[in-house]
Amino acid sequence: MQFDEQKDQVAVEQILRVIFLDVDRPSRALEKLKRMLAEAEAELEARKKPPEDNGPKIIGEGLVTDEWLELVATF
């Protein structure tokens, strides 16, 4: 069998790095994690907000015109 035939069965592994942090002692790694967490929380809050209203929305644009043209065509 070739790779193309088995590509659905191939598992990709990722090696994760473990860093032990002391929350009582400041470190660059801890500050980076705090910043990443703050950014993720801000993104989550932004997703929760309803989209801005940009004025009236046209739903089914052209449908009335299409119906009118059908009526005119029948006469």
CHARMM-style PDB file with segment names, atoms N, HN, CA, C and O in Angstrom:
ATOM      1  N   MET     1       0.832  -1.188   0.000  1.00  0.00      PROA
ATOM      2  CA  MET     1       0.000   0.000   0.000  1.00  0.00      PROA
ATOM      3  C   MET     1       0.871   1.243   0.000  1.00  0.00      PROA
ATOM      4  O   MET     1       1.953   1.273   0.585  1.00  0.00      PROA
ATOM      5  N   GLN     2       0.374   2.250  -0.662  1.00  0.00      PROA
ATOM      6  HN  GLN     2      -0.505   2.226  -1.137  1.00  0.00      PROA
ATOM      7  CA  GLN     2       1.091   3.510  -0.692  1.00  0.00      PROA
ATOM      8  C   GLN     2       0.549   4.432   0.404  1.00  0.00      PROA
ATOM      9  O   GLN     2      -0.498   4.183   1.002  1.00  0.00      PROA
ATOM     10  N   PHE     3       1.304   5.499   0.636  1.00  0.00      PROA
ATOM     11  HN  PHE     3       2.154   5.701   0.150  1.00  0.00      PROA
ATOM     12  CA  PHE     3       0.926   6.446   1.681  1.00  0.00      PROA
ATOM     13  C   PHE     3      -0.444   7.057   1.419  1.00  0.00      PROA
ATOM     14  O   PHE     3      -1.231   7.215   2.353  1.00  0.00      PROA
ATOM     15  N   ASP     4      -0.747   7.404   0.172  1.00  0.00      PROA
ATOM     16  HN  ASP     4      -0.108   7.276  -0.586  1.00  0.00      PROA
ATOM     17  CA  ASP     4      -2.035   8.013  -0.156  1.00  0.00      PROA
ATOM     18  C   ASP     4      -3.202   7.138   0.280  1.00  0.00      PROA
ATOM     19  O   ASP     4      -4.251   7.646   0.674  1.00  0.00      PROA
ATOM     20  N   GLU     5      -3.021   5.832   0.211  1.00  0.00      PROA
ATOM     21  HN  GLU     5      -2.169   5.418  -0.109  1.00  0.00      PROA
ATOM     22  CA  GLU     5      -4.082   4.910   0.600  1.00  0.00      PROA
ATOM     23  C   GLU     5      -4.213   4.805   2.114  1.00  0.00      PROA
ATOM     24  O   GLU     5      -5.273   4.426   2.612  1.00  0.00      PROA
ATOM     25  N   GLN     6      -3.164   5.131   2.850  1.00  0.00      PROA
ATOM     26  HN  GLN     6      -2.303   5.439   2.445  1.00  0.00      PROA
ATOM     27  CA  GLN     6      -3.173   4.990   4.307  1.00  0.00      PROA
ATOM     28  C   GLN     6      -3.220   6.324   5.040  1.00  0.00      PROA
ATOM     29  O   GLN     6      -3.165   6.345   6.270  1.00  0.00      PROA
ATOM     30  N   LYS     7      -3.321   7.435   4.320  1.00  0.00      PROA
ATOM     31  HN  LYS     7      -3.366   7.418   3.321  1.00  0.00      PROA
ATOM     32  CA  LYS     7      -3.194   8.734   4.976  1.00  0.00      PROA
ATOM     33  C   LYS     7      -4.279   8.988   6.019  1.00  0.00      PROA
ATOM     34  O   LYS     7      -4.067   9.772   6.944  1.00  0.00      PROA
ATOM     35  N   ASP     8      -5.436   8.341   5.888  1.00  0.00      PROA
ATOM     36  HN  ASP     8      -5.609   7.704   5.137  1.00  0.00      PROA
ATOM     37  CA  ASP     8      -6.486   8.502   6.896  1.00  0.00      PROA
ATOM     38  C   ASP     8      -6.133   7.789   8.197  1.00  0.00      PROA
ATOM     39  O   ASP     8      -6.695   8.101   9.247  1.00  0.00      PROA
ATOM     40  N   GLN     9      -5.212   6.841   8.136  1.00  0.00      PROA
ATOM     41  HN  GLN     9      -4.756   6.587   7.284  1.00  0.00      PROA
ATOM     42  CA  GLN     9      -4.839   6.066   9.312  1.00  0.00      PROA
ATOM     43  C   GLN     9      -3.584   6.601  10.002  1.00  0.00      PROA
ATOM     44  O   GLN     9      -3.197   6.110  11.062  1.00  0.00      PROA
ATOM     45  N   VAL    10      -2.964   7.587   9.411  1.00  0.00      PROA
ATOM     46  HN  VAL    10      -3.279   7.986   8.550  1.00  0.00      PROA
ATOM     47  CA  VAL    10      -1.723   8.118   9.968  1.00  0.00      PROA
ATOM     48  C   VAL    10      -2.050   9.042  11.135  1.00  0.00      PROA
ATOM     49  O   VAL    10      -2.886   9.937  11.009  1.00  0.00      PROA
ATOM     50  N   ALA    11      -1.396   8.828  12.261  1.00  0.00      PROA
ATOM     51  HN  ALA    11      -0.717   8.101  12.364  1.00  0.00      PROA
ATOM     52  CA  ALA    11      -1.580   9.674  13.439  1.00  0.00      PROA
ATOM     53  C   ALA    11      -0.388  10.602  13.568  1.00  0.00      PROA
ATOM     54  O   ALA    11       0.761  10.179  13.432  1.00  0.00      PROA
ATOM     55  N   VAL    12      -0.669  11.865  13.830  1.00  0.00      PROA
ATOM     56  HN  VAL    12      -1.602  12.208  13.940  1.00  0.00      PROA
ATOM     57  CA  VAL    12       0.389  12.845  14.014  1.00  0.00      PROA
ATOM     58  C   VAL    12       0.552  13.076  15.505  1.00  0.00      PROA
ATOM     59  O   VAL    12      -0.416  13.383  16.202  1.00  0.00      PROA
ATOM     60  N   GLU    13       1.775  12.929  15.993  1.00  0.00      PROA
ATOM     61  HN  GLU    13       2.561  12.680  15.427  1.00  0.00      PROA
ATOM     62  CA  GLU    13       2.058  13.118  17.408  1.00  0.00      PROA
ATOM     63  C   GLU    13       2.800  14.431  17.601  1.00  0.00      PROA
ATOM     64  O   GLU    13       3.595  14.853  16.761  1.00  0.00      PROA
ATOM     65  N   GLN    14       2.517  15.060  18.729  1.00  0.00      PROA
ATOM     66  HN  GLN    14       1.871  14.717  19.411  1.00  0.00      PROA
ATOM     67  CA  GLN    14       3.190  16.306  19.053  1.00  0.00      PROA
ATOM     68  C   GLN    14       3.767  16.162  20.451  1.00  0.00      PROA
ATOM     69  O   GLN    14       3.087  15.719  21.377  1.00  0.00      PROA
ATOM     70  N   ILE    15       5.016  16.538  20.587  1.00  0.00      PROA
ATOM     71  HN  ILE    15       5.569  16.897  19.835  1.00  0.00      PROA
ATOM     72  CA  ILE    15       5.668  16.473  21.892  1.00  0.00      PROA
ATOM     73  C   ILE    15       5.412  17.786  22.605  1.00  0.00      PROA
ATOM     74  O   ILE    15       5.710  18.860  22.084  1.00  0.00      PROA
ATOM     75  N   LEU    16       4.862  17.687  23.788  1.00  0.00      PROA
ATOM     76  HN  LEU    16       4.619  16.814  24.212  1.00  0.00      PROA
ATOM     77  CA  LEU    16       4.572  18.870  24.583  1.00  0.00      PROA
ATOM     78  C   LEU    16       5.680  19.100  25.594  1.00  0.00      PROA
ATOM     79  O   LEU    16       6.240  18.154  26.148  1.00  0.00      PROA
ATOM     80  N   ARG    17       5.984  20.347  25.823  1.00  0.00      PROA
ATOM     81  HN  ARG    17       5.529  21.115  25.373  1.00  0.00      PROA
ATOM     82  CA  ARG    17       7.023  20.695  26.786  1.00  0.00      PROA
ATOM     83  C   ARG    17       6.359  21.065  28.106  1.00  0.00      PROA
ATOM     84  O   ARG    17       5.406  21.844  28.120  1.00  0.00      PROA
ATOM     85  N   VAL    18       6.838  20.530  29.188  1.00  0.00      PROA
ATOM     86  HN  VAL    18       7.613  19.897  29.176  1.00  0.00      PROA
ATOM     87  CA  VAL    18       6.304  20.810  30.513  1.00  0.00      PROA
ATOM     88  C   VAL    18       7.242  21.782  31.212  1.00  0.00      PROA
ATOM     89  O   VAL    18       8.455  21.576  31.271  1.00  0.00      PROA
ATOM     90  N   ILE    19       6.648  22.846  31.739  1.00  0.00      PROA
ATOM     91  HN  ILE    19       5.663  23.013  31.691  1.00  0.00      PROA
ATOM     92  CA  ILE    19       7.439  23.841  32.475  1.00  0.00      PROA
ATOM     93  C   ILE    19       6.848  23.957  33.870  1.00  0.00      PROA
ATOM     94  O   ILE    19       5.653  24.211  34.025  1.00  0.00      PROA
ATOM     95  N   PHE    20       7.674  23.773  34.872  1.00  0.00      PROA
ATOM     96  HN  PHE    20       8.645  23.567  34.746  1.00  0.00      PROA
ATOM     97  CA  PHE    20       7.230  23.923  36.248  1.00  0.00      PROA
ATOM     98  C   PHE    20       7.458  25.368  36.674  1.00  0.00      PROA
ATOM     99  O   PHE    20       8.568  25.890  36.571  1.00  0.00      PROA
ATOM    100  N   LEU    21       6.389  26.008  37.156  1.00  0.00      PROA
ATOM    101  HN  LEU    21       5.487  25.583  37.240  1.00  0.00      PROA
ATOM    102  CA  LEU    21       6.463  27.405  37.527  1.00  0.00      PROA
ATOM    103  C   LEU    21       6.140  27.577  39.008  1.00  0.00      PROA
ATOM    104  O   LEU    21       5.303  26.866  39.565  1.00  0.00      PROA
ATOM    105  N   ASP    22       6.810  28.520  39.622  1.00  0.00      PROA
ATOM    106  HN  ASP    22       7.490  29.098  39.170  1.00  0.00      PROA
ATOM    107  CA  ASP    22       6.504  28.902  41.001  1.00  0.00      PROA
ATOM    108  C   ASP    22       5.719  30.199  40.915  1.00  0.00      PROA
ATOM    109  O   ASP    22       6.264  31.232  40.527  1.00  0.00      PROA
ATOM    110  N   VAL    23       4.431  30.152  41.278  1.00  0.00      PROA
ATOM    111  HN  VAL    23       3.988  29.313  41.593  1.00  0.00      PROA
ATOM    112  CA  VAL    23       3.583  31.331  41.138  1.00  0.00      PROA
ATOM    113  C   VAL    23       3.993  32.461  42.069  1.00  0.00      PROA
ATOM    114  O   VAL    23       3.598  33.609  41.864  1.00  0.00      PROA
ATOM    115  N   ASP    24       4.779  32.145  43.089  1.00  0.00      PROA
ATOM    116  HN  ASP    24       5.099  31.212  43.255  1.00  0.00      PROA
ATOM    117  CA  ASP    24       5.223  33.178  44.024  1.00  0.00      PROA
ATOM    118  C   ASP    24       6.459  33.921  43.516  1.00  0.00      PROA
ATOM    119  O   ASP    24       6.791  34.990  44.029  1.00  0.00      PROA
ATOM    120  N   ARG    25       7.138  33.368  42.522  1.00  0.00      PROA
ATOM    121  HN  ARG    25       6.868  32.500  42.105  1.00  0.00      PROA
ATOM    122  CA  ARG    25       8.332  34.018  41.969  1.00  0.00      PROA
ATOM    123  C   ARG    25       8.059  34.403  40.527  1.00  0.00      PROA
ATOM    124  O   ARG    25       7.720  33.540  39.718  1.00  0.00      PROA
ATOM    125  N   PRO    26       8.197  35.671  40.187  1.00  0.00      PROA
ATOM    126  CA  PRO    26       7.940  36.097  38.809  1.00  0.00      PROA
ATOM    127  C   PRO    26       8.950  35.494  37.827  1.00  0.00      PROA
ATOM    128  O   PRO    26      10.133  35.348  38.133  1.00  0.00      PROA
ATOM    129  N   SER    27       8.453  35.156  36.661  1.00  0.00      PROA
ATOM    130  HN  SER    27       7.492  35.275  36.413  1.00  0.00      PROA
ATOM    131  CA  SER    27       9.317  34.632  35.607  1.00  0.00      PROA
ATOM    132  C   SER    27       8.714  35.020  34.253  1.00  0.00      PROA
ATOM    133  O   SER    27       7.523  35.312  34.148  1.00  0.00      PROA
ATOM    134  N   ARG    28       9.557  35.015  33.227  1.00  0.00      PROA
ATOM    135  HN  ARG    28      10.524  34.777  33.312  1.00  0.00      PROA
ATOM    136  CA  ARG    28       9.079  35.365  31.884  1.00  0.00      PROA
ATOM    137  C   ARG    28       8.015  34.379  31.400  1.00  0.00      PROA
ATOM    138  O   ARG    28       7.033  34.781  30.776  1.00  0.00      PROA
ATOM    139  N   ALA    29       8.206  33.111  31.682  1.00  0.00      PROA
ATOM    140  HN  ALA    29       9.004  32.785  32.189  1.00  0.00      PROA
ATOM    141  CA  ALA    29       7.256  32.084  31.233  1.00  0.00      PROA
ATOM    142  C   ALA    29       5.886  32.302  31.872  1.00  0.00      PROA
ATOM    143  O   ALA    29       4.858  32.169  31.209  1.00  0.00      PROA
ATOM    144  N   LEU    30       5.878  32.637  33.164  1.00  0.00      PROA
ATOM    145  HN  LEU    30       6.713  32.745  33.703  1.00  0.00      PROA
ATOM    146  CA  LEU    30       4.617  32.871  33.856  1.00  0.00      PROA
ATOM    147  C   LEU    30       3.929  34.122  33.308  1.00  0.00      PROA
ATOM    148  O   LEU    30       2.713  34.124  33.118  1.00  0.00      PROA
ATOM    149  N   GLU    31       4.682  35.166  33.058  1.00  0.00      PROA
ATOM    150  HN  GLU    31       5.670  35.164  33.212  1.00  0.00      PROA
ATOM    151  CA  GLU    31       4.108  36.395  32.499  1.00  0.00      PROA
ATOM    152  C   GLU    31       3.545  36.144  31.103  1.00  0.00      PROA
ATOM    153  O   GLU    31       2.496  36.680  30.748  1.00  0.00      PROA
ATOM    154  N   LYS    32       4.237  35.338  30.322  1.00  0.00      PROA
ATOM    155  HN  LYS    32       5.090  34.902  30.611  1.00  0.00      PROA
ATOM    156  CA  LYS    32       3.761  35.008  28.980  1.00  0.00      PROA
ATOM    157  C   LYS    32       2.445  34.240  29.066  1.00  0.00      PROA
ATOM    158  O   LYS    32       1.518  34.512  28.303  1.00  0.00      PROA
ATOM    159  N   LEU    33       2.358  33.286  29.987  1.00  0.00      PROA
ATOM    160  HN  LEU    33       3.111  33.065  30.607  1.00  0.00      PROA
ATOM    161  CA  LEU    33       1.126  32.515  30.151  1.00  0.00      PROA
ATOM    162  C   LEU    33      -0.021  33.402  30.609  1.00  0.00      PROA
ATOM    163  O   LEU    33      -1.149  33.242  30.144  1.00  0.00      PROA
ATOM    164  N   LYS    34       0.254  34.333  31.515  1.00  0.00      PROA
ATOM    165  HN  LYS    34       1.170  34.463  31.893  1.00  0.00      PROA
ATOM    166  CA  LYS    34      -0.783  35.263  31.981  1.00  0.00      PROA
ATOM    167  C   LYS    34      -1.273  36.141  30.836  1.00  0.00      PROA
ATOM    168  O   LYS    34      -2.473  36.386  30.713  1.00  0.00      PROA
ATOM    169  N   ARG    35      -0.353  36.617  29.994  1.00  0.00      PROA
ATOM    170  HN  ARG    35       0.622  36.418  30.093  1.00  0.00      PROA
ATOM    171  CA  ARG    35      -0.720  37.452  28.854  1.00  0.00      PROA
ATOM    172  C   ARG    35      -1.557  36.653  27.847  1.00  0.00      PROA
ATOM    173  O   ARG    35      -2.548  37.154  27.317  1.00  0.00      PROA
ATOM    174  N   MET    36      -1.146  35.413  27.594  1.00  0.00      PROA
ATOM    175  HN  MET    36      -0.341  35.007  28.025  1.00  0.00      PROA
ATOM    176  CA  MET    36      -1.894  34.562  26.670  1.00  0.00      PROA
ATOM    177  C   MET    36      -3.303  34.288  27.200  1.00  0.00      PROA
ATOM    178  O   MET    36      -4.266  34.273  26.434  1.00  0.00      PROA
ATOM    179  N   LEU    37      -3.419  34.071  28.510  1.00  0.00      PROA
ATOM    180  HN  LEU    37      -2.636  34.083  29.133  1.00  0.00      PROA
ATOM    181  CA  LEU    37      -4.721  33.829  29.119  1.00  0.00      PROA
ATOM    182  C   LEU    37      -5.600  35.069  29.007  1.00  0.00      PROA
ATOM    183  O   LEU    37      -6.787  34.959  28.699  1.00  0.00      PROA
ATOM    184  N   ALA    38      -5.034  36.245  29.254  1.00  0.00      PROA
ATOM    185  HN  ALA    38      -4.070  36.335  29.505  1.00  0.00      PROA
ATOM    186  CA  ALA    38      -5.799  37.489  29.139  1.00  0.00      PROA
ATOM    187  C   ALA    38      -6.275  37.705  27.707  1.00  0.00      PROA
ATOM    188  O   ALA    38      -7.411  38.130  27.494  1.00  0.00      PROA
ATOM    189  N   GLU    39      -5.427  37.420  26.725  1.00  0.00      PROA
ATOM    190  HN  GLU    39      -4.504  37.075  26.898  1.00  0.00      PROA
ATOM    191  CA  GLU    39      -5.809  37.563  25.318  1.00  0.00      PROA
ATOM    192  C   GLU    39      -6.925  36.585  24.962  1.00  0.00      PROA
ATOM    193  O   GLU    39      -7.863  36.947  24.252  1.00  0.00      PROA
ATOM    194  N   ALA    40      -6.828  35.354  25.448  1.00  0.00      PROA
ATOM    195  HN  ALA    40      -6.066  35.060  26.024  1.00  0.00      PROA
ATOM    196  CA  ALA    40      -7.851  34.342  25.164  1.00  0.00      PROA
ATOM    197  C   ALA    40      -9.184  34.736  25.793  1.00  0.00      PROA
ATOM    198  O   ALA    40     -10.234  34.569  25.173  1.00  0.00      PROA
ATOM    199  N   GLU    41      -9.149  35.257  27.014  1.00  0.00      PROA
ATOM    200  HN  GLU    41      -8.296  35.394  27.517  1.00  0.00      PROA
ATOM    201  CA  GLU    41     -10.384  35.688  27.682  1.00  0.00      PROA
ATOM    202  C   GLU    41     -11.006  36.877  26.951  1.00  0.00      PROA
ATOM    203  O   GLU    41     -12.227  36.951  26.819  1.00  0.00      PROA
ATOM    204  N   ALA    42     -10.172  37.810  26.475  1.00  0.00      PROA
ATOM    205  HN  ALA    42      -9.180  37.749  26.582  1.00  0.00      PROA
ATOM    206  CA  ALA    42     -10.688  38.956  25.731  1.00  0.00      PROA
ATOM    207  C   ALA    42     -11.338  38.504  24.422  1.00  0.00      PROA
ATOM    208  O   ALA    42     -12.382  39.027  24.033  1.00  0.00      PROA
ATOM    209  N   GLU    43     -10.729  37.548  23.755  1.00  0.00      PROA
ATOM    210  HN  GLU    43      -9.881  37.123  24.071  1.00  0.00      PROA
ATOM    211  CA  GLU    43     -11.292  37.009  22.512  1.00  0.00      PROA
ATOM    212  C   GLU    43     -12.623  36.323  22.781  1.00  0.00      PROA
ATOM    213  O   GLU    43     -13.566  36.467  22.003  1.00  0.00      PROA
ATOM    214  N   LEU    44     -12.702  35.582  23.874  1.00  0.00      PROA
ATOM    215  HN  LEU    44     -11.936  35.466  24.506  1.00  0.00      PROA
ATOM    216  CA  LEU    44     -13.944  34.904  24.236  1.00  0.00      PROA
ATOM    217  C   LEU    44     -15.047  35.920  24.508  1.00  0.00      PROA
ATOM    218  O   LEU    44     -16.179  35.728  24.064  1.00  0.00      PROA
ATOM    219  N   GLU    45     -14.742  36.987  25.221  1.00  0.00      PROA
ATOM    220  HN  GLU    45     -13.823  37.143  25.582  1.00  0.00      PROA
ATOM    221  CA  GLU    45     -15.725  38.030  25.494  1.00  0.00      PROA
ATOM    222  C   GLU    45     -16.170  38.714  24.212  1.00  0.00      PROA
ATOM    223  O   GLU    45     -17.347  39.043  24.062  1.00  0.00      PROA
ATOM    224  N   ALA    46     -15.241  38.932  23.286  1.00  0.00      PROA
ATOM    225  HN  ALA    46     -14.285  38.665  23.409  1.00  0.00      PROA
ATOM    226  CA  ALA    46     -15.587  39.569  22.015  1.00  0.00      PROA
ATOM    227  C   ALA    46     -16.535  38.680  21.211  1.00  0.00      PROA
ATOM    228  O   ALA    46     -17.412  39.187  20.512  1.00  0.00      PROA
ATOM    229  N   ARG    47     -16.370  37.384  21.303  1.00  0.00      PROA
ATOM    230  HN  ARG    47     -15.657  36.972  21.871  1.00  0.00      PROA
ATOM    231  CA  ARG    47     -17.257  36.462  20.586  1.00  0.00      PROA
ATOM    232  C   ARG    47     -18.647  36.438  21.194  1.00  0.00      PROA
ATOM    233  O   ARG    47     -19.623  36.192  20.486  1.00  0.00      PROA
ATOM    234  N   LYS    48     -18.756  36.688  22.495  1.00  0.00      PROA
ATOM    235  HN  LYS    48     -17.962  36.888  23.070  1.00  0.00      PROA
ATOM    236  CA  LYS    48     -20.046  36.659  23.176  1.00  0.00      PROA
ATOM    237  C   LYS    48     -20.904  37.872  22.831  1.00  0.00      PROA
ATOM    238  O   LYS    48     -22.130  37.791  22.903  1.00  0.00      PROA
ATOM    239  N   LYS    49     -20.288  39.000  22.455  1.00  0.00      PROA
ATOM    240  HN  LYS    49     -19.292  39.066  22.395  1.00  0.00      PROA
ATOM    241  CA  LYS    49     -21.037  40.216  22.152  1.00  0.00      PROA
ATOM    242  C   LYS    49     -21.830  40.027  20.866  1.00  0.00      PROA
ATOM    243  O   LYS    49     -21.349  39.411  19.915  1.00  0.00      PROA
ATOM    244  N   PRO    50     -23.060  40.565  20.843  1.00  0.00      PROA
ATOM    245  CA  PRO    50     -23.834  40.459  19.602  1.00  0.00      PROA
ATOM    246  C   PRO    50     -23.203  41.329  18.518  1.00  0.00      PROA
ATOM    247  O   PRO    50     -22.565  42.337  18.819  1.00  0.00      PROA
ATOM    248  N   PRO    51     -23.382  40.938  17.264  1.00  0.00      PROA
ATOM    249  CA  PRO    51     -22.802  41.731  16.172  1.00  0.00      PROA
ATOM    250  C   PRO    51     -23.423  43.126  16.137  1.00  0.00      PROA
ATOM    251  O   PRO    51     -24.578  43.314  16.518  1.00  0.00      PROA
ATOM    252  N   GLU    52     -22.646  44.092  15.679  1.00  0.00      PROA
ATOM    253  HN  GLU    52     -21.707  43.939  15.369  1.00  0.00      PROA
ATOM    254  CA  GLU    52     -23.130  45.463  15.590  1.00  0.00      PROA
ATOM    255  C   GLU    52     -24.226  45.562  14.539  1.00  0.00      PROA
ATOM    256  O   GLU    52     -24.181  44.893  13.507  1.00  0.00      PROA
ATOM    257  N   ASP    53     -25.213  46.410  14.822  1.00  0.00      PROA
ATOM    258  HN  ASP    53     -25.249  46.953  15.660  1.00  0.00      PROA
ATOM    259  CA  ASP    53     -26.299  46.633  13.880  1.00  0.00      PROA
ATOM    260  C   ASP    53     -25.838  47.648  12.847  1.00  0.00      PROA
ATOM    261  O   ASP    53     -25.564  48.800  13.187  1.00  0.00      PROA
ATOM    262  N   ASN    54     -25.752  47.239  11.616  1.00  0.00      PROA
ATOM    263  HN  ASN    54     -25.974  46.304  11.341  1.00  0.00      PROA
ATOM    264  CA  ASN    54     -25.284  48.113  10.538  1.00  0.00      PROA
ATOM    265  C   ASN    54     -26.432  48.638   9.702  1.00  0.00      PROA
ATOM    266  O   ASN    54     -26.275  48.827   8.496  1.00  0.00      PROA
ATOM    267  N   GLY    55     -27.581  48.879  10.309  1.00  0.00      PROA
ATOM    268  HN  GLY    55     -27.708  48.726  11.289  1.00  0.00      PROA
ATOM    269  CA  GLY    55     -28.724  49.403   9.574  1.00  0.00      PROA
ATOM    270  C   GLY    55     -29.672  48.305   9.146  1.00  0.00      PROA
ATOM    271  O   GLY    55     -29.506  47.143   9.518  1.00  0.00      PROA
ATOM    272  N   PRO    56     -30.664  48.679   8.366  1.00  0.00      PROA
ATOM    273  CA  PRO    56     -31.672  47.688   7.951  1.00  0.00      PROA
ATOM    274  C   PRO    56     -31.072  46.621   7.039  1.00  0.00      PROA
ATOM    275  O   PRO    56     -30.183  46.878   6.228  1.00  0.00      PROA
ATOM    276  N   LYS    57     -31.590  45.442   7.209  1.00  0.00      PROA
ATOM    277  HN  LYS    57     -32.312  45.233   7.868  1.00  0.00      PROA
ATOM    278  CA  LYS    57     -31.122  44.325   6.399  1.00  0.00      PROA
ATOM    279  C   LYS    57     -32.194  43.978   5.371  1.00  0.00      PROA
ATOM    280  O   LYS    57     -33.386  43.989   5.677  1.00  0.00      PROA
ATOM    281  N   ILE    58     -31.767  43.675   4.176  1.00  0.00      PROA
ATOM    282  HN  ILE    58     -30.798  43.666   3.928  1.00  0.00      PROA
ATOM    283  CA  ILE    58     -32.687  43.290   3.115  1.00  0.00      PROA
ATOM    284  C   ILE    58     -32.725  41.776   3.066  1.00  0.00      PROA
ATOM    285  O   ILE    58     -31.720  41.119   2.792  1.00  0.00      PROA
ATOM    286  N   ILE    59     -33.895  41.239   3.334  1.00  0.00      PROA
ATOM    287  HN  ILE    59     -34.711  41.772   3.556  1.00  0.00      PROA
ATOM    288  CA  ILE    59     -34.042  39.787   3.347  1.00  0.00      PROA
ATOM    289  C   ILE    59     -34.772  39.371   2.081  1.00  0.00      PROA
ATOM    290  O   ILE    59     -35.837  39.904   1.768  1.00  0.00      PROA
ATOM    291  N   GLY    60     -34.213  38.442   1.369  1.00  0.00      PROA
ATOM    292  HN  GLY    60     -33.348  38.009   1.623  1.00  0.00      PROA
ATOM    293  CA  GLY    60     -34.846  37.939   0.161  1.00  0.00      PROA
ATOM    294  C   GLY    60     -34.924  38.989  -0.931  1.00  0.00      PROA
ATOM    295  O   GLY    60     -35.956  39.125  -1.588  1.00  0.00      PROA
ATOM    296  N   GLU    61     -33.875  39.713  -1.128  1.00  0.00      PROA
ATOM    297  HN  GLU    61     -33.037  39.603  -0.595  1.00  0.00      PROA
ATOM    298  CA  GLU    61     -33.845  40.779  -2.120  1.00  0.00      PROA
ATOM    299  C   GLU    61     -34.200  40.221  -3.500  1.00  0.00      PROA
ATOM    300  O   GLU    61     -33.632  39.221  -3.940  1.00  0.00      PROA
ATOM    301  N   GLY    62     -35.149  40.884  -4.178  1.00  0.00      PROA
ATOM    302  HN  GLY    62     -35.610  41.696  -3.821  1.00  0.00      PROA
ATOM    303  CA  GLY    62     -35.532  40.486  -5.518  1.00  0.00      PROA
ATOM    304  C   GLY    62     -36.745  39.576  -5.571  1.00  0.00      PROA
ATOM    305  O   GLY    62     -37.286  39.338  -6.651  1.00  0.00      PROA
ATOM    306  N   LEU    63     -37.188  39.060  -4.426  1.00  0.00      PROA
ATOM    307  HN  LEU    63     -36.749  39.254  -3.549  1.00  0.00      PROA
ATOM    308  CA  LEU    63     -38.317  38.126  -4.442  1.00  0.00      PROA
ATOM    309  C   LEU    63     -39.605  38.811  -4.859  1.00  0.00      PROA
ATOM    310  O   LEU    63     -40.362  38.249  -5.652  1.00  0.00      PROA
ATOM    311  N   VAL    64     -39.881  40.005  -4.353  1.00  0.00      PROA
ATOM    312  HN  VAL    64     -39.266  40.461  -3.710  1.00  0.00      PROA
ATOM    313  CA  VAL    64     -41.104  40.711  -4.715  1.00  0.00      PROA
ATOM    314  C   VAL    64     -41.103  41.031  -6.202  1.00  0.00      PROA
ATOM    315  O   VAL    64     -42.120  40.873  -6.878  1.00  0.00      PROA
ATOM    316  N   THR    65     -39.968  41.479  -6.708  1.00  0.00      PROA
ATOM    317  HN  THR    65     -39.142  41.608  -6.159  1.00  0.00      PROA
ATOM    318  CA  THR    65     -39.858  41.784  -8.128  1.00  0.00      PROA
ATOM    319  C   THR    65     -40.101  40.537  -8.966  1.00  0.00      PROA
ATOM    320  O   THR    65     -40.782  40.598  -9.990  1.00  0.00      PROA
ATOM    321  N   ASP    66     -39.552  39.415  -8.538  1.00  0.00      PROA
ATOM    322  HN  ASP    66     -38.999  39.366  -7.707  1.00  0.00      PROA
ATOM    323  CA  ASP    66     -39.750  38.159  -9.268  1.00  0.00      PROA
ATOM    324  C   ASP    66     -41.222  37.774  -9.288  1.00  0.00      PROA
ATOM    325  O   ASP    66     -41.734  37.345 -10.322  1.00  0.00      PROA
ATOM    326  N   GLU    67     -41.918  37.924  -8.146  1.00  0.00      PROA
ATOM    327  HN  GLU    67     -41.502  38.272  -7.306  1.00  0.00      PROA
ATOM    328  CA  GLU    67     -43.341  37.597  -8.093  1.00  0.00      PROA
ATOM    329  C   GLU    67     -44.141  38.532  -9.001  1.00  0.00      PROA
ATOM    330  O   GLU    67     -45.064  38.091  -9.686  1.00  0.00      PROA
ATOM    331  N   TRP    68     -43.793  39.811  -9.009  1.00  0.00      PROA
ATOM    332  HN  TRP    68     -43.044  40.169  -8.453  1.00  0.00      PROA
ATOM    333  CA  TRP    68     -44.483  40.784  -9.847  1.00  0.00      PROA
ATOM    334  C   TRP    68     -44.310  40.434 -11.324  1.00  0.00      PROA
ATOM    335  O   TRP    68     -45.261  40.493 -12.104  1.00  0.00      PROA
ATOM    336  N   LEU    69     -43.081  40.068 -11.696  1.00  0.00      PROA
ATOM    337  HN  LEU    69     -42.308  40.021 -11.063  1.00  0.00      PROA
ATOM    338  CA  LEU    69     -42.830  39.698 -13.091  1.00  0.00      PROA
ATOM    339  C   LEU    69     -43.624  38.458 -13.487  1.00  0.00      PROA
ATOM    340  O   LEU    69     -44.091  38.354 -14.621  1.00  0.00      PROA
ATOM    341  N   GLU    70     -43.779  37.519 -12.556  1.00  0.00      PROA
ATOM    342  HN  GLU    70     -43.399  37.604 -11.635  1.00  0.00      PROA
ATOM    343  CA  GLU    70     -44.586  36.325 -12.855  1.00  0.00      PROA
ATOM    344  C   GLU    70     -46.045  36.687 -13.060  1.00  0.00      PROA
ATOM    345  O   GLU    70     -46.699  36.146 -13.952  1.00  0.00      PROA
ATOM    346  N   LEU    71     -46.573  37.614 -12.228  1.00  0.00      PROA
ATOM    347  HN  LEU    71     -46.041  38.054 -11.504  1.00  0.00      PROA
ATOM    348  CA  LEU    71     -47.951  38.037 -12.371  1.00  0.00      PROA
ATOM    349  C   LEU    71     -48.160  38.773 -13.689  1.00  0.00      PROA
ATOM    350  O   LEU    71     -49.161  38.544 -14.368  1.00  0.00      PROA
ATOM    351  N   VAL    72     -47.237  39.650 -14.062  1.00  0.00      PROA
ATOM    352  HN  VAL    72     -46.423  39.836 -13.511  1.00  0.00      PROA
ATOM    353  CA  VAL    72     -47.360  40.389 -15.300  1.00  0.00      PROA
ATOM    354  C   VAL    72     -47.298  39.430 -16.478  1.00  0.00      PROA
ATOM    355  O   VAL    72     -48.000  39.627 -17.470  1.00  0.00      PROA
ATOM    356  N   ALA    73     -46.489  38.420 -16.390  1.00  0.00      PROA
ATOM    357  HN  ALA    73     -45.919  38.259 -15.585  1.00  0.00      PROA
ATOM    358  CA  ALA    73     -46.342  37.467 -17.493  1.00  0.00      PROA
ATOM    359  C   ALA    73     -47.622  36.649 -17.693  1.00  0.00      PROA
ATOM    360  O   ALA    73     -47.893  36.198 -18.807  1.00  0.00      PROA
ATOM    361  N   THR    74     -48.410  36.452 -16.635  1.00  0.00      PROA
ATOM    362  HN  THR    74     -48.191  36.818 -15.731  1.00  0.00      PROA
ATOM    363  CA  THR    74     -49.631  35.646 -16.756  1.00  0.00      PROA
ATOM    364  C   THR    74     -50.769  36.434 -17.402  1.00  0.00      PROA
ATOM    365  O   THR    74     -51.732  35.828 -17.871  1.00  0.00      PROA
ATOM    366  N   PHE    75     -50.689  37.766 -17.441  1.00  0.00      PROA
ATOM    367  HN  PHE    75     -49.907  38.259 -17.060  1.00  0.00      PROA
ATOM    368  CA  PHE    75     -51.764  38.577 -18.033  1.00  0.00      PROA
ATOM    369  C   PHE    75     -51.557  38.785 -19.477  1.00  0.00      PROA
ATOM    370  OT1 PHE    75     -52.367  39.443 -20.129  1.00  0.00      PROA
TER     371      PHE     75
END
